[in-house]
Amino acid sequence: MTKYLLIFRWPALLVLLFGLGMAGCASDKNLVAHTFNNIAARDNAYFLAREKLRETEAKLYAARQNDYNQVLPLFPTLDSAAVKANRAELNDIIKKASLPIQHRPGSDWTDDAYLLVGWSRYYQMQYSDAALTFKYVNSTSKDNNAKHEALIGLMRTFVALQEYDNAKAVSDLLDKESGQEKNARELFLTRADYYLKTGEPAKAIPQLERAIPMIEFKNERSRTRYILAQLYQEAGEDKKAYEQLNQILARNPPYELDFFAKLMLGQVSDLNLQDKARLNKYFAALLKDPKNKDYRDKIYYEMARLSYRQQNYPDALQLLRQSIKATTTNQKQKGYTYLLAGRIYYENLQKYRLAAAYYDSTVQAMSKEAPNYAAIKERSDILQDFAKQYTIIETQDSLQTLARLNKDELDQQLDAYAEAELAARRKEAEKQAAAEKARAREEEFASRRPNEAPSAFGGSTRPDPTAFDPTAAGGAKWYFDNPATLGTARADFIRRWGNRQLQDNWRTRNTPASATPGAIAGAGGAAGAQPGGALSGPDAAKQDSLAKAAAANPEAEKQALVAKYRQDLPLTPEQLAASDKLIEAAMYELGGIYKEQLKEKEKGIATYEKEVTRYPRGEHAPDAYYLLYLYYKDKPDPAKMAEYAAALQREFPKSIYAKLIIDPLYREHEQALRKAVAARLDSAFTLYKDQEFTKARAVLARTEKQFPKHELTDRVAYLKTLLVIRTQPPMTARAAVEKFYKEYPDSPLVPLARDLATTYRKQETGQITGALASTDKPVVSQFRPGEVDNRLRIMYSDTEMTTPAPPPAPAKDEARPLETLTPKDQAPAPAGSAGPAPAPSRNALEPAPAPAEPAPSTGTMPTPAAPTGATTASAPAAAPTTAYTTQLSAAHAVVLVFPKAAPAPTDLATQLGAYNNRFFRANNLQVQPQPLGAEQDLLVVRALPGAKVAQSYATKLRGPQSPLARLRGQGYQTLVITLDNLTLLQTTGDLAGYLTYYQGAYK
């Protein structure tokens, strides 16, 4: 019995403990239940989610795009394509990781499950959700390792969002913590990525040095070493980069990494004999290996970089050309190849046109996402302008050199140029002919058997047409033994080229007479044209005759080129001066490009010095002298500074730069002087408009006495001229006008003065008669300018007959305001009358704008009258076509009428609503835009109690606080109307009829 109990004692005990654990699982308040929940949470959904996340991360890391011409990325580059490819797996991870969170909330693996959710959100580019998840784990977890991982994930999220300040704050917080090696490795890599993204690669180096020993996987460790070697190379520490590359090669890295590490050795080696032999061996082996067929462009590029380091620029350029020819699949490499060639031509060989061409090719070939694309694009644009200016200098210098030769030497030189150009043309023609022949042969072979079925393996079963098949019956498989094939080919040739003779250059010779132009045009294309650019008909005959003449007399073609060259030579003093002007302007522009755009100040200063040495009194010499003065002042070089200051004051004593040397605050003083003179000039002009001529003359006299030298001298003189016109006889006024534009030929007011002089000449010859101006003061309207015309404008429909009003006669009480006169109106009065006086604008007497219609002196609507001379009786006012009713006590609206050609501002209704809420809140006004026919739009403000209130509101709309204050002169009309009449107006569209009714009912 005792033996029996001993046998079953332990199983019974285990069953008892299991039962107790199951009973307490729901409460999770004891050790057994908590342990059970931990096991259930860890070894089920969490385990599956964690493994799937590792697989997904491995796929993302393996898919990193490696551009070995740039620093390789440390982490996967996320984009929409990567997210789309992994979205299903990441969603499944979130689903599985959510199970322990929901069903085992008290387990120790809840925070780890949240981390899986956070990383899944991160890899789905849902950065906001990922940041919230990582923050939640950091604030709620009791596990320091989980908190550290959450902070690292949060830092990577901030870097992805380019919130670098927040990322730096998280990094500083982690500096105070200590944790697992895995988290330390990820922290160092994340910091390195942060420094690379913020443009601080030097700070990324120590982070990678600390992270590399902690990386478990050999290949990833080698790849990180390569990134470290790239950063060492950028920092100029080639020996450390060389050591890292040797460690990579010693550990049997993947083939691609091994290949590029060997290529990079050429960039960081010491170039001693041993290293050169090793590199030559590497390069030879790499070129020989057939696996590197698609990498040969990169190999040649690295060989070119090695030659570039050795300053062997011709070999470097030759290798770069081979790299371009060898490009197959890696189109990105072309951009870097073009870039290195451009740098060699610009920095080392000073061949700027070629440099500009290669930089332009770089922009075309390089991806716009490349880190240095913007800088390269900017450099390309700058070099285009640089090459343009340099070409101008080079060309004009060459032309001037030729122009200085004696006749025999010049003829000999021009003959040599012509012969060289003709030889180049012949060579190019032969090249094009060879290319055309090859293209025609390819087209012929391609069209030989159009019905041949393609191979099932993706190729073509079409045999080589020139191949000989000895097994074929009768041997007719060979192309030239097949009469049918030859006949078809001959027919195709005649259709394409015509019946041409077998002779040299047959493509460039015209068709014989046996081939009619119409037949060839009908078979090969449009009438009058042949394939290959040959012409037919009269044009072809002319071309053929010219070709025969040139072929018969090559000397004539050469002489034609020589004559063309002579036309460009600056042989006369005028042509030489124009050439010098081009050179001087180009040198000035070139110096600015060097100094400001290319940031090569020394070269820019050297260019300015050459400019002022060659053209000391050129158009741009003052600017160049002053820039040289400032440069040597800052350097400092007192001798050079004094030299250029003296030259500037000697050659250009009246220039602003000479004055700035004497008084560095010259601009500030001149600005204050200008403001003072402008204020007095405005006062005089106001007196002039008010016809207070004596007072205006006195103000000008005091101004000239107080400020004898200033920039507004021409404005003062012009206003004095206007005063002479208004107060002196025509002969004196004409002399004053002519004196003005002779003394101030560069003034912007000269055109107005010349127009006045022309008017005086017309008056003297009798072309203008009568008084065209009055010395009486104009009557000022009680309404503001731009508003009276709008309110009183009468609009007629297409069917109404309009009767124009006669022009106002000159009278004392209704003279036209002087400020509305244009040069056409500014005609002098005959002898005994005051002359015309054009009113300059208020802005320092700038030319006046177009005249506005004269405003009437009262606020009443003028009645349309018959034309002058037809009858003296007034025409009756037209009756409104719509029966509007007068109800002055009824509810009214104020209507703004805008033509569709000049609509109201889009925000006017909103501004009116705000205006009403501020000043007329009790009236509860509504603003509604409504159409009126095809030509006008209405803006209706309703409803106002009675006509008087509506008219008062309309008057206040003209105040400075109204939104309409900024619409002066914009062509709108303001009307007061009852709501019933408004309905009639909108129904009929009879605006002209309502205006007629309005004048009688509300005025």
QUISUL-V153203 format. One record per pair of residues at least 24 apart in sequence whose C-alpha atoms are under 6 Angstrom apart, sorted by the first residue. I is the first residue (numbers start at 1). J is the second residue. D is the distance in Angstrom with one decimal. If there is no record, write none. Layout:
I J D
I J D
//
This chain:
37 107 5.6
38 107 5.0
41 100 5.2
45 96 5.1
46 97 5.3
49 93 4.8
49 96 5.6
49 97 5.9
83 124 5.4
90 120 5.4
111 137 5.9
185 211 5.0
185 214 6.0
222 248 5.5
238 268 4.8
242 268 5.9
266 306 5.8
294 328 6.0
297 323 4.1
297 326 5.0
297 327 5.2
332 366 6.0
335 362 4.6
335 365 4.8
335 366 4.7
338 362 5.3
352 387 5.5
353 387 5.1
356 383 5.1
356 384 5.5
389 586 5.0
393 583 5.1
399 569 5.5
403 569 6.0
403 571 5.9
414 562 5.8
418 558 5.7
418 561 5.9
495 523 5.9
496 524 5.8
722 837 5.5
725 835 5.1
726 834 5.3
726 835 5.3
759 827 5.1
760 828 5.8
771 829 4.7
772 829 5.8
773 836 5.4
776 812 5.9
778 814 5.9
778 815 4.8
778 817 5.6
779 814 5.8
781 857 4.9
786 968 5.3
786 969 3.9
790 971 5.6
790 972 5.7
790 973 5.1
791 973 4.8
791 974 5.8
792 861 5.9
795 992 5.2
796 992 5.3
803 864 5.8
803 866 5.9
805 864 5.2
805 865 4.7
806 867 5.6
806 868 5.6
820 851 4.6
880 993 4.1
881 993 5.7
884 981 5.9
888 946 5.7
888 947 5.0
889 946 4.3
890 946 5.2
891 944 5.5
891 945 4.8
891 946 5.3
891 978 5.9
892 943 5.6
892 944 5.0
892 946 5.9
892 977 5.5
892 978 4.1
892 979 5.6
893 941 5.5
893 942 4.5
893 943 5.3
893 976 6.0
893 977 5.4
893 978 6.0
894 941 5.2
894 975 5.8
894 976 4.7
895 939 5.7
895 940 4.7
895 974 5.8
895 975 5.1
896 938 5.7
896 939 5.1
896 973 5.5
896 974 4.7
897 937 5.9
897 938 4.8
897 972 5.4
897 973 5.0
898 936 5.6
898 937 5.3
898 972 4.8
899 935 5.8
899 936 4.3
900 935 5.5
900 936 5.2
932 986 5.9
932 989 5.9
933 989 5.6
//
